[in-house]
Amino acid sequence: MSKAYIIGTGPGDEELLTLKAIEALKECTAVLYDRLVSNNVLNYINDNCEVYYCGKEPGAHSKTQEEINELIVKLLNEGHTVGRVKGGDPYVFGRGGEEVIAIKENNHEFEVISAVTSPISVLNYAGIPITHRGIAQSFHIVTGKSAKDSTVNFEALAKENGTLVFMMGFSNLSLIRDNLINHGKDKNTPCAIVMKGSTSKQKTVVGTLDNIEEKAKIAKIESPCIIVVGEVVNLREELLWYENKPLFGANICITRTKEQATPLKKKLKKLGAEVTEINSIKIKPTLENIKPYLNNLKDYDHIIFTSVNGVNNFFDALIKERYDIRDIKAKFSVIGKATDEALIKRGIVPFLVAKSFVAEGLFDDLKSKLKVGEKVLIPASSLARDFLYDSISEMGLEVHRVNIYDTVCGSLKNINAFANVDMVLYTSPSTVQNMIKIIGLEKLKEKHSIAMGPKTNEELIKNGIDTAYVCKKHHGDAFIEEIMNFWKSSVED
């Protein structure tokens, strides 16, 4: 039976997405999403889910509300589990009620998933509490779009001692200010505007009702933003936390697979960065390719891994075939700290970890330990270079390469996801090639580029992106520190 989820996704910070929303997104076979939905929200849907953009720019709508309602009903009639994915909360000026009425009129099941609402959370991220004991015992949330209509009771609002919050009202800022002052609000009442709250592009301007418009122009404030009026604004300096983080203001695009992106993403977000996750690579296991080698695995002297995916797919294949790894007598060698850790998680300590983050480095470290007549197995990606195979073969050893997985190009589900990115972190030549296919070369050239390793940088240069920062470290705290130093220098420039 078809069903609709009206899903609120919060103000922008992906981590404010609720567990209930994530579970619903995984069920959906079709989603309709808004312009202000966080960059990574659609990463929770399945690959075969149909995606429809319903963004509304100021003064220009890709779809009218009536068209959105009709599309939801059409998809439900076709048997889909529909996710209507909305920024903020569906029932806080989100027109979710209209969509639910259309669904119910057509006799379909629905569920509304509440979200962390922006009037509270965005002010929090700006260091402004919406209430505070002894200062504001109430708050009033008003849609600023209607400021020029007679529907807003400015006479009553001007008399309130609580916090006033105006959403979607930046274009009517002067009307809001004038109406409050003309109805008796002190022109020196503290006022703030928070632009793109809880994202890397958050910008906060603080002043009074009298001068806030002038300050907003100087700061180049633009929609979307929230206007807050009240004494709680004076607490900002003391309660500010988000804008003090070392990577605040940075939107870093990670291009790894979903599985590999998560640990780095968590570390960067803790430091205040907004992380845009574009999984430019997807791993397609080809585990059946290991079968011809199973009977002879015990005869190999060395097994070499050049990636985390090589390790994981190799051992996943052995588990699938119920192979007893105690029969393996080979020495294991790897490239990179991450591959080292992946192997250790499988209960095996590497014989050798290459000092350099390239196949040439592994060969240089390993060649003195290889002997003529030994057998070597290299489980790798179908796209991996032949350098190790060729170099070890030339030494007179018997070398077999098994393509244990394919790397295929990912896709971009949210068409707005890349717009606010500052830096793109490329982790392999494949991520460079795939990002060019997904985003386009000219758009990539507009961003700062960070290359993990010289081979990745060579691919960037080959494609005309010749100003990349090449990380000397590729893992752990030292790698994070390099990113932080690069961000700091780019901001200063």
C-alpha positions as CSV (number, residue, x, y, z in Angstrom):
1,M,0.0,0.0,0.0
2,S,1.3,3.4,-0.9
3,K,2.1,5.9,1.8
4,A,3.4,9.5,2.1
5,Y,5.9,10.8,4.6
6,I,6.0,14.6,5.1
7,I,9.5,14.9,6.4
8,G,11.0,17.9,8.1
9,T,14.8,17.9,7.9
10,G,15.7,20.9,10.2
11,P,17.6,24.1,9.4
12,G,20.7,22.9,7.6
13,D,23.0,21.0,9.8
14,E,22.7,17.4,8.7
15,E,23.2,16.2,12.3
16,L,20.0,17.8,13.4
17,L,18.1,15.3,11.2
18,T,16.0,13.0,13.3
19,L,16.4,9.2,13.5
20,K,12.8,8.9,12.5
21,A,13.4,11.0,9.3
22,I,16.4,8.8,8.3
23,E,14.4,5.6,8.7
24,A,11.6,7.1,6.6
25,L,13.9,8.2,3.9
26,K,15.3,4.7,3.5
27,E,11.7,3.4,2.9
28,C,10.9,5.9,0.1
29,T,10.8,4.9,-3.5
30,A,10.2,8.6,-4.6
31,V,11.1,11.9,-2.9
32,L,10.3,15.5,-3.6
33,Y,12.8,17.9,-2.0
34,D,13.0,21.7,-1.4
35,R,15.8,24.2,-2.1
36,L,16.8,24.6,1.5
37,V,17.1,20.9,2.3
38,S,20.6,20.1,3.7
39,N,23.3,19.0,1.2
40,N,23.5,15.4,2.5
41,V,19.9,14.5,3.4
42,L,19.3,12.7,0.1
43,N,22.3,10.5,0.7
44,Y,20.0,8.5,3.0
45,I,17.7,7.4,0.2
46,N,18.2,4.2,-1.8
47,D,19.9,4.3,-5.2
48,N,16.8,3.3,-7.0
49,C,14.6,6.0,-5.4
50,E,13.1,8.6,-7.8
51,V,14.1,12.2,-7.1
52,Y,12.1,15.4,-7.9
53,Y,13.3,18.9,-7.2
54,C,10.6,21.3,-6.0
55,G,12.8,24.2,-5.0
56,K,11.4,27.7,-4.5
57,E,13.7,30.6,-5.1
58,P,12.7,34.1,-4.0
59,G,10.4,35.3,-6.8
60,A,10.7,32.1,-8.8
61,H,9.2,28.6,-8.2
62,S,10.3,25.4,-10.0
63,K,6.8,24.1,-9.1
64,T,3.7,25.8,-7.6
65,Q,2.3,24.4,-4.4
66,E,-0.6,23.0,-6.4
67,E,1.7,21.2,-8.8
68,I,3.6,19.7,-5.8
69,N,0.4,18.5,-4.3
70,E,-0.6,16.9,-7.6
71,L,2.8,15.2,-8.0
72,I,2.6,13.7,-4.6
73,V,-0.8,12.3,-5.3
74,K,0.2,11.0,-8.7
75,L,3.2,9.1,-7.2
76,L,1.0,7.7,-4.5
77,N,-1.5,6.5,-7.1
78,E,1.4,4.7,-8.9
79,G,2.1,2.8,-5.7
80,H,5.2,4.7,-4.4
81,T,6.2,5.3,-0.9
82,V,6.6,9.1,-1.2
83,G,8.9,11.3,0.9
84,R,8.0,15.0,0.8
85,V,11.4,16.3,2.1
86,K,11.2,19.8,3.5
87,G,13.6,22.2,5.2
88,G,12.7,23.1,8.7
89,D,9.5,21.6,10.2
90,P,6.6,20.8,7.9
91,Y,4.1,22.7,10.0
92,V,6.1,25.8,10.7
93,F,5.3,28.0,7.7
94,G,6.2,24.9,5.6
95,R,2.7,24.4,3.9
96,G,2.9,20.8,5.1
97,G,-0.8,21.0,6.1
98,E,-1.9,21.7,2.6
99,E,0.0,18.7,1.3
100,V,-1.5,16.4,3.9
101,I,-5.0,17.6,3.1
102,A,-4.4,16.8,-0.6
103,I,-3.1,13.3,0.4
104,K,-6.1,12.6,2.7
105,E,-8.6,13.8,0.1
106,N,-7.2,11.1,-2.2
107,N,-7.5,8.5,0.5
108,H,-3.8,7.8,1.0
109,E,-2.0,7.0,4.2
110,F,0.4,9.6,5.5
111,E,2.7,10.4,8.4
112,V,4.2,13.7,9.4
113,I,7.8,13.7,10.8
114,S,8.6,16.8,12.9
115,A,11.9,18.5,12.8
116,V,14.1,20.7,14.8
117,T,12.6,24.1,13.8
118,S,14.9,26.9,12.6
119,P,13.5,29.8,14.7
120,I,14.9,28.0,17.8
121,S,18.0,26.1,16.4
122,V,19.3,28.8,14.1
123,L,19.3,31.3,17.0
124,N,21.1,28.7,19.1
125,Y,23.8,28.4,16.5
126,A,24.2,32.2,16.6
127,G,24.5,32.3,20.4
128,I,21.0,33.7,20.9
129,P,18.6,31.8,23.2
130,I,15.0,32.3,22.2
131,T,14.1,32.6,25.9
132,H,16.1,33.3,29.0
133,R,15.1,33.6,32.7
134,G,14.6,37.2,33.7
135,I,14.9,38.5,30.1
136,A,12.3,36.8,27.9
137,Q,9.6,34.5,29.2
138,S,7.9,34.1,25.8
139,F,8.6,34.1,22.1
140,H,6.5,34.9,19.0
141,I,7.2,33.5,15.6
142,V,5.9,35.5,12.6
143,T,6.2,34.9,8.9
144,G,7.9,38.0,7.6
145,K,6.4,37.5,4.2
146,S,3.1,38.8,5.4
147,A,4.7,42.0,7.0
148,K,3.2,44.2,4.3
149,D,-0.3,42.7,4.8
150,S,-2.8,43.5,7.5
151,T,-2.7,40.0,8.9
152,V,0.2,40.8,11.3
153,N,-0.8,42.5,14.5
154,F,2.2,44.8,14.9
155,E,0.4,46.8,17.6
156,A,0.3,43.7,19.8
157,L,3.8,42.6,18.9
158,A,5.3,46.0,19.7
159,K,4.0,45.7,23.2
160,E,5.4,42.2,23.9
161,N,8.4,41.9,26.2
162,G,9.3,38.5,24.8
163,T,11.4,37.5,21.8
164,L,10.1,38.3,18.4
165,V,11.2,36.1,15.5
166,F,10.5,36.9,11.8
167,M,11.0,34.1,9.3
168,M,11.4,34.6,5.6
169,G,11.2,38.4,6.2
170,F,14.4,39.8,4.9
171,S,12.8,41.4,1.9
172,N,10.4,43.2,4.2
173,L,13.0,44.2,6.8
174,S,12.3,47.9,6.6
175,L,8.5,47.3,6.9
176,I,9.0,45.1,10.0
177,R,11.3,47.7,11.6
178,D,9.0,50.7,10.8
179,N,5.8,48.9,11.9
180,L,7.3,47.9,15.2
181,I,8.7,51.4,15.9
182,N,5.6,53.1,14.8
183,H,3.5,51.0,17.1
184,G,5.7,51.9,20.1
185,K,8.7,49.6,20.1
186,D,11.8,51.3,21.3
187,K,14.1,51.9,18.3
188,N,17.1,50.9,20.5
189,T,15.7,47.4,21.1
190,P,18.4,44.8,20.3
191,C,18.0,43.2,16.9
192,A,19.9,40.5,15.0
193,I,19.8,38.8,11.6
194,V,21.1,35.3,11.1
195,M,21.8,34.3,7.6
196,K,21.9,30.6,6.5
197,G,22.0,29.5,10.1
198,S,23.7,26.2,11.2
199,T,25.6,26.0,7.8
200,S,29.1,27.0,6.9
201,K,27.8,30.2,5.4
202,Q,26.1,31.3,8.6
203,K,26.6,35.1,9.1
204,T,25.2,37.1,12.0
205,V,24.6,40.8,12.2
206,V,23.8,42.5,15.5
207,G,22.4,46.0,16.0
208,T,19.2,47.7,17.0
209,L,15.9,48.2,15.3
210,D,17.1,51.6,14.3
211,N,20.3,50.5,12.5
212,I,19.9,46.8,11.6
213,E,19.0,47.5,8.0
214,E,22.1,49.6,7.4
215,K,24.3,47.0,9.1
216,A,22.7,44.2,7.0
217,K,23.5,46.0,3.8
218,I,27.2,46.5,4.8
219,A,27.5,42.8,5.7
220,K,25.8,41.8,2.4
221,I,23.1,39.7,4.2
222,E,20.9,37.8,1.9
223,S,18.0,35.2,2.2
224,P,17.4,32.8,3.7
225,C,17.7,34.5,7.1
226,I,15.9,34.9,10.4
227,I,15.3,38.3,12.1
228,V,15.2,38.3,15.9
229,V,14.1,41.3,18.1
230,G,14.6,41.4,21.9
231,E,16.9,41.6,24.8
232,V,18.1,38.0,24.3
233,V,20.3,39.3,21.5
234,N,22.6,40.8,24.1
235,L,23.5,37.3,25.3
236,R,25.2,36.4,22.0
237,E,28.8,37.3,23.0
238,E,28.5,35.1,26.1
239,L,26.7,32.2,24.6
240,L,28.3,32.0,21.1
241,W,29.8,28.6,20.4
242,Y,29.4,27.5,16.7
243,E,31.2,30.4,15.1
244,N,34.2,29.9,17.4
245,K,35.0,26.5,16.0
246,P,38.3,26.3,14.1
247,L,36.8,25.2,10.8
248,F,33.7,27.3,11.0
249,G,32.9,28.8,7.6
250,A,34.5,25.9,5.7
251,N,32.3,23.7,3.4
252,I,34.5,20.7,2.6
253,C,33.4,18.3,-0.1
254,I,34.4,14.7,0.5
255,T,34.5,12.5,-2.6
256,R,35.1,9.1,-1.1
257,T,32.7,6.1,-1.0
258,K,30.0,6.4,1.6
259,E,31.7,3.9,3.9
260,Q,35.1,5.6,3.8
261,A,33.7,9.2,4.0
262,T,32.0,8.7,7.5
263,P,35.1,8.8,9.9
264,L,36.6,11.8,8.2
265,K,33.3,13.6,8.0
266,K,32.7,13.2,11.7
267,K,36.1,14.7,12.6
268,L,35.7,17.7,10.3
269,K,32.2,18.4,11.6
270,K,33.4,18.3,15.2
271,L,35.8,21.1,14.2
272,G,33.0,23.2,12.8
273,A,33.1,22.4,9.1
274,E,30.1,21.8,7.0
275,V,30.8,18.6,5.0
276,T,29.2,18.0,1.7
277,E,29.4,14.3,0.9
278,I,29.4,13.4,-2.8
279,N,30.1,9.7,-3.1
280,S,31.9,10.0,-6.5
281,I,32.9,6.3,-6.2
282,K,30.8,3.4,-5.6
283,I,32.2,0.0,-4.9
284,K,30.9,-3.0,-6.9
285,P,32.2,-6.2,-5.4
286,T,33.3,-8.9,-7.9
287,L,33.9,-11.5,-5.2
288,E,33.4,-14.4,-7.6
289,N,36.8,-13.7,-9.1
290,I,38.6,-15.1,-6.1
291,K,37.2,-18.6,-6.6
292,P,39.9,-19.9,-9.0
293,Y,42.6,-18.9,-6.4
294,L,41.1,-20.5,-3.4
295,N,42.6,-24.0,-3.7
296,N,46.1,-22.4,-4.0
297,L,45.9,-19.6,-1.5
298,K,48.1,-21.5,0.9
299,D,50.9,-21.6,-1.7
300,Y,51.3,-17.8,-1.9
301,D,54.3,-16.2,-0.1
302,H,53.1,-12.6,-0.3
303,I,49.6,-10.9,-0.6
304,I,49.6,-7.2,-1.4
305,F,46.8,-4.7,-0.8
306,T,46.8,-1.1,-2.2
307,S,43.5,0.0,-0.7
308,V,41.0,-0.4,2.1
309,N,38.5,-1.7,-0.4
310,G,40.9,-4.4,-1.6
311,V,41.3,-5.7,2.0
312,N,37.6,-5.6,2.8
313,N,36.4,-7.3,-0.5
314,F,39.1,-9.9,-0.3
315,F,38.2,-11.1,3.2
316,D,34.5,-10.7,2.4
317,A,35.0,-13.1,-0.5
318,L,36.7,-15.6,1.8
319,I,33.9,-15.4,4.3
320,K,31.3,-15.9,1.6
321,E,33.2,-19.0,0.4
322,R,33.7,-20.2,4.1
323,Y,37.5,-20.3,3.6
324,D,39.6,-21.0,6.6
325,I,42.2,-18.1,6.7
326,R,44.4,-20.2,9.0
327,D,45.5,-22.0,5.8
328,I,47.1,-18.7,4.5
329,K,50.8,-18.6,5.2
330,A,51.6,-15.5,3.1
331,K,53.1,-12.2,4.4
332,F,50.7,-9.3,4.0
333,S,52.0,-5.9,2.8
334,V,50.0,-2.7,2.3
335,I,50.0,0.9,1.2
336,G,48.9,3.6,3.7
337,K,47.8,3.8,7.3
338,A,44.1,3.3,6.5
339,T,44.8,0.0,4.6
340,D,47.0,-1.0,7.5
341,E,44.1,-0.5,10.0
342,A,41.7,-2.3,7.7
343,L,43.9,-5.3,7.7
344,I,44.4,-5.2,11.5
345,K,40.6,-5.2,11.9
346,R,40.7,-8.5,10.1
347,G,43.1,-9.9,12.8
348,I,46.2,-9.7,10.7
349,V,49.2,-7.4,11.3
350,P,50.9,-6.4,8.1
351,F,54.4,-7.6,7.4
352,L,55.2,-4.2,5.7
353,V,53.4,-0.9,5.5
354,A,54.8,1.3,2.7
355,K,56.3,4.7,3.9
356,S,55.1,6.3,0.7
357,F,51.5,6.6,-0.4
358,V,52.0,5.2,-3.9
359,A,52.6,1.8,-5.4
360,E,56.2,2.8,-6.3
361,G,56.9,3.4,-2.6
362,L,55.6,0.0,-1.6
363,F,57.7,-1.7,-4.3
364,D,60.8,0.1,-3.1
365,D,60.2,-1.0,0.4
366,L,59.3,-4.5,-0.5
367,K,61.7,-5.5,-3.3
368,S,64.6,-6.4,-1.1
369,K,62.3,-8.9,0.7
370,L,61.1,-10.7,-2.4
371,K,62.9,-13.8,-3.7
372,V,62.9,-15.4,-7.1
373,G,60.5,-18.4,-7.1
374,E,58.1,-16.8,-4.6
375,K,54.4,-16.4,-5.5
376,V,52.6,-13.1,-5.1
377,L,48.9,-12.3,-5.1
378,I,47.5,-8.8,-5.6
379,P,43.8,-8.4,-4.9
380,A,42.8,-5.0,-6.4
381,S,40.4,-2.8,-8.2
382,S,39.8,-3.5,-11.9
383,L,41.0,0.1,-12.5
384,A,44.2,-0.3,-10.5
385,R,47.5,0.4,-12.2
386,D,49.7,-2.5,-13.3
387,F,52.9,-1.1,-11.8
388,L,53.2,-3.6,-8.9
389,Y,52.3,-6.5,-11.1
390,D,54.8,-5.6,-13.8
391,S,57.6,-4.6,-11.5
392,I,57.4,-7.8,-9.4
393,S,57.1,-10.0,-12.5
394,E,60.2,-8.5,-13.9
395,M,62.1,-9.7,-10.8
396,G,61.3,-13.3,-11.8
397,L,58.5,-14.0,-9.3
398,E,55.1,-15.6,-10.1
399,V,52.5,-12.8,-9.8
400,H,48.8,-13.1,-10.0
401,R,46.4,-10.1,-9.9
402,V,42.7,-10.7,-9.0
403,N,40.2,-7.9,-9.7
404,I,38.2,-8.2,-6.4
405,Y,36.0,-5.1,-7.0
406,D,35.1,-2.6,-9.6
407,T,34.9,1.2,-9.0
408,V,31.9,2.8,-10.7
409,C,31.0,6.5,-10.9
410,G,28.6,7.8,-8.3
411,S,25.8,10.4,-8.8
412,L,24.6,13.7,-7.4
413,K,21.1,13.5,-5.9
414,N,20.7,17.0,-4.6
415,I,21.3,19.5,-7.5
416,N,22.2,22.3,-5.0
417,A,24.7,20.3,-3.0
418,F,27.8,21.6,-4.6
419,A,26.9,25.3,-4.7
420,N,28.4,26.4,-1.3
421,V,31.4,24.1,-1.3
422,D,34.8,25.8,-0.6
423,M,37.2,22.9,-0.8
424,V,37.1,19.6,-2.6
425,L,39.1,16.7,-1.2
426,Y,40.2,14.3,-3.9
427,T,41.5,10.9,-2.6
428,S,42.4,9.1,-5.8
429,P,42.7,9.7,-9.5
430,S,39.3,8.0,-9.8
431,T,37.6,10.6,-7.6
432,V,39.0,13.3,-9.9
433,Q,37.7,11.7,-13.1
434,N,34.3,11.0,-11.5
435,M,33.8,14.4,-10.0
436,I,34.5,15.9,-13.5
437,K,31.7,13.7,-14.8
438,I,29.3,14.5,-12.0
439,I,30.0,18.2,-11.4
440,G,31.8,19.5,-14.5
441,L,35.3,20.7,-14.8
442,E,34.6,24.4,-14.9
443,K,32.7,24.3,-11.6
444,L,35.4,22.2,-10.0
445,K,38.0,24.8,-11.0
446,E,36.1,27.5,-9.0
447,K,36.8,25.6,-5.7
448,H,40.0,25.0,-3.7
449,S,41.4,21.6,-4.4
450,I,43.1,19.3,-1.9
451,A,44.9,16.2,-3.3
452,M,45.7,13.1,-1.3
453,G,48.9,12.0,-2.7
454,P,51.0,12.8,-5.8
455,K,49.2,10.5,-8.2
456,T,45.9,12.2,-7.4
457,N,47.5,15.6,-8.0
458,E,48.9,14.4,-11.3
459,E,45.3,13.6,-12.4
460,L,44.2,17.1,-11.4
461,I,47.0,18.7,-13.3
462,K,46.3,16.6,-16.4
463,N,42.7,17.9,-16.3
464,G,43.7,21.6,-15.9
465,I,43.3,21.9,-12.1
466,D,46.8,22.9,-11.3
467,T,46.5,24.8,-8.1
468,A,45.8,21.9,-5.7
469,Y,47.3,21.6,-2.2
470,V,48.9,18.2,-1.9
471,C,48.6,16.7,1.6
472,K,51.8,15.2,3.0
473,K,49.9,13.1,5.5
474,H,46.9,10.9,4.5
475,H,45.5,9.8,7.8
476,G,44.7,10.7,11.4
477,D,45.2,14.0,13.3
478,A,48.2,15.1,11.1
479,F,45.9,15.0,8.0
480,I,43.2,17.0,9.8
481,E,45.8,19.5,10.9
482,E,46.9,20.0,7.3
483,I,43.3,20.7,6.2
484,M,42.9,23.2,9.0
485,N,46.1,25.0,8.1
486,F,45.1,25.1,4.4
487,W,41.7,26.5,5.3
488,K,43.3,29.1,7.6
489,S,45.7,30.2,4.8
490,S,43.0,30.3,2.2
491,V,40.8,32.5,4.4
492,E,43.7,34.9,5.1
493,D,44.4,35.1,1.4
